[in-house]
Amino acid sequence: MIIVLCGYMGSGKSLIGRKLAAQLNFSFVDLDCEITKDQNMSIPDIFLEKGEISFRKIEMKVLKECLKTTENTVLALGGGTPCYGRNLESIKNTSDAKLIYLKMSLDSLTERLLNEQGERPLLSTIDNKENLKDYIRKHLFERQFYYMQADFNLDCSTTSPETIVKEIVEKI
Ligand code: S3P
């Protein structure tokens, strides 16, 4: 079984994914880490040197590889992964894969991402909190269409990672 976690940047996909994998005794795979290993470059450097379109092509290729696993795995996607190319279709067509959307409110995302903009090339040039919030509001609105096609979603804004893991284990 592959449990695939999606959600906006900062929604806790990697943290929750790691905890969930430990709890279920599954392997944990972080798509951004796999991309970094594949390219031997950090995500910000890939955006800077190759551009977003190349990043999306690499992301699609690495996702396909990750979905081929036959091990029980928790896979944390990047925030944009289900929204580009045929990625959502590839996930949906993977037998024994469950897609879960970790949903977070605009306010929680803004607070979290305010301190982490440097690591995220799409947000790195936004210069204040109000602009960041506006950007996330619009971006989330566009992306929600894809996220909402998950098998189920969980509201993570005020819930601890431990409780979220418990809820996922109960639902799968
Ligand atoms: C992106 C999210 C990032 C990373 C890249 C693009 C996006 O992953 O894949 O910077 O388009 O939302 P996280 O969601 O882990 O920050």
Boltz pocket constraint, residues with backbone or C-beta under 6 A from the ligand:
constraints:
  - pocket:
      binder: B
      contacts: [[A, 7], [A, 8], [A, 9], [A, 10], [A, 13], [A, 32], [A, 43], [A, 77], [A, 78], [A, 79], [A, 80], [A, 81], [A, 119], [A, 120], [A, 121], [A, 122]]
      max_distance: 6.0
